[in-house]
């Protein structure tokens, strides 16, 4: 509390204490140094505790106010000091006890217990202590009777406290309650009037007035609250005190023998009982309200909780359950209330919890918890966690029933079982794979080595301890430093895991190769390793296999080098591909033929370097198709074109590479340059079918073509060709005059003219000497006659000059159709020859047609 905040309460305490002191002393002063009623101390105690005033300040105010008031009414200085000290003692002890006993609630006593405690301290204990001290002091200083002084001080203090304290603390305790209603105000007014009238009548006419006053106040507790009763008690007490002070009713007439002429204690006793009863009634009402709230909360918790809940009798029968539990088990609430939990238990789990129930019935336990399986309405078993609390009888303490809570832990239990199964499978897999496990725990300073870890080295489980340095001592000296460096790198965080291969000594003295893999799983706040886990795998067989493989690889490398040299040395071109068709090898011959260097070819798709085509059809030859059969295939009329345009005729063999699993793993293409051989072959073939002088088809070629045409007409009667036999007129004169050179030159010129005179699809041949044959395809006789006449005209216009002499020749042509009625080739040729003879006979330079029928 700040200085400004404490000023107002201190001022209020000073003024109030001074006022009540003056009032009490001036109007109510009695013998033996005590007032009829002392209101001042009670006022100071209530104000100091409720406003949380500093005790030192409050005592200073009390001392000054009390001494000043006493001194003003003629008391000596010593008397004023003694009385002020007594009042300081009374207030100080009361405030100190209340703050020590009630703590923070001393400022706002809100519970029945705190209110009763406040009344006992402020109205009984402290006034009694102050009265005893006053009696002793006045006896010692003034010789006053101890009993009279004690009764006077006690009566005034107790009565003053009963008039001041109850209304104030009851009002403070009502802060959280609702305001007075009009009905309550009216009831309070009527009750006040009745109590005051009853009190006045009792004081004037009744033999036991204070008993009757207390009885009237006690009656009001049935329908008034604690504050209203306290206010009525204060009003009745003030009325009785005022009457006694005025002498309207002689106090001695009604006083008890024990207290002489002192009426304060009987009056205070008549006031205390109704107040205490009103507080007790309030306490009972609070308990009833709390009980109703607890019941409502429990009912809401039971009905609305997502956790299954039930009230279970001691025999296991369900007397009440919530919907959550019914949903868990698949029953309706009505169905569930007819069952016991023993019926719902899974048969194999019914024994679980029976002993705990017996302990509950015997009173040996109040709570229990277990997990077991219960059977749903559908017949499936689910795991549930059951927690029970026992509710006992408040009077006998005997168990009445239990409140059970159920949680569905089926997923957790199944997950745990899955983890256990997975761990068992993992351990089985590790043991089956013969992998030893190590677990280094630096916090505990030991390392766990699994039985399989020790078995790999030939030891039993009990033969090796958990020494963290054990593995280092068993490593081969040549491998130890490397293993330590790798281990250090991981421990200091430079590598994400530890992996090392080293040799370890077995029990029998032999050495095995071990693959050690590990990883840190926990570090402390400084980054230092606390725990790491890893495995040991026996890789001795693998190391031996690697050694053999290395030897094989070296041999294979040497063999590959020999093969490479061989392939580069042979004259055939070789290209190798992988399974994806990418080039893996190109020898020098292949580089020359493809025009691509090996450096740029390797790694590229085969089709970008080597793309052969059929020499006759120019169709692309698919290497993939060549490999489809799974065996080598050759192609003898392929051609490839280099980037610079040079063509090369090749003969190729494509051989697929097949693995043991019948999988295509690549190919080998071997090809040779046969350009010269194929050119010679074409030349020979051409010479066999063509006239060497004119370049026209020769007689053999003519007969072959005729047979094909005859077969064609027989297959389709609508097809018809025309055969023309051409025989030169006066050619012998050229030969005789100019010689064979002139004749040959003239024949070449006539052959060229004949070729130009017909269509490109027609056929022209030299049969020998000065005889030519023409086949006009797909035309009739009339068209053939026109063409023949044009040919006669063309030949006759040729002016052949040889050694200064001009020669002219003519042509006689015989025509015969080639159709399905023409017969065989010889017959057709004979018909054409006859037509040619007829044309010559007709005077040369003419055309004669011979139909098949005329033959």
Secondary structure, 3 states (H helix, E strand, C coil): CCHHHHHHHHHHHHHHHHHHHHHHHHHHECCCCCECCCCHHHHHHHHHHHCCCCHHHHHHHHHHHHHHHHHHCCCCHHHHHHHHHHHHHHHHHHHHHHHHHHHHHHCCCCCHHHHHHHHHHHHHHHHHHHHHHHHHHHHHHCCCCHHHHHHHHHHHHHHHHHHHHHHHHHHHHCCCCCCCCHHHHHHHHHHHHHHHHHHHHHHHHCCCHHHHHHHHHHHHCCCCCHHHHHHHHHHHHHHHHHHHHHCCCCHHHHCCHHHCCCCHHHHHHHHHHHHHHHHHHHHHHHHHHHHHHHHHHHHHHHHHCCCEEEEEECCCEEEEECHHHHHHHCCCHHHHCCCEHHHHECHHHCCCCHHHHHHHHCCCCCEEEEEEEEECCCCCEEEEEEEEEEEECCCCCCEEEEEEEEEECHHHHHHHHHHHHHHHHHHHHHHHCCEEEEEEECCCCEEEECHHHHHHCCCCHHHCCCCCCHHHHCECHHHHHHHHHHHHHHHCCCCCCEEEEEEEECCCCCEEEEEEEEEEEEECCCCCEEEEEEEEEECHHHHHHHHHHHHHHHHHHHHHHHHHHHHHHCCCEEEEEECCCEEEEECHHHHHHHCCCHHHHCCCEHHHCCCCEECCCCCECCHHHHHCCCCCEEEEEEEEECCCCCEEEEEEEEEEEECCCCCEEEEEEEEEECHHHHHHHHHHHHHHHECCCCCCECHHHHHHHHHHHHHHHHHCCCCCEEEEEEEEECHHHHHHHHCHHHHHHHHHHHHHHHHHHCCCCCEEEEEECCEEEEEECCCCHHHHHHHHHHHHHHHHCCCEEECCEEECCEEEEEEEEECCCCCCHHHHHHHHHHHHHHHHHCCCCCEEECCHHHC
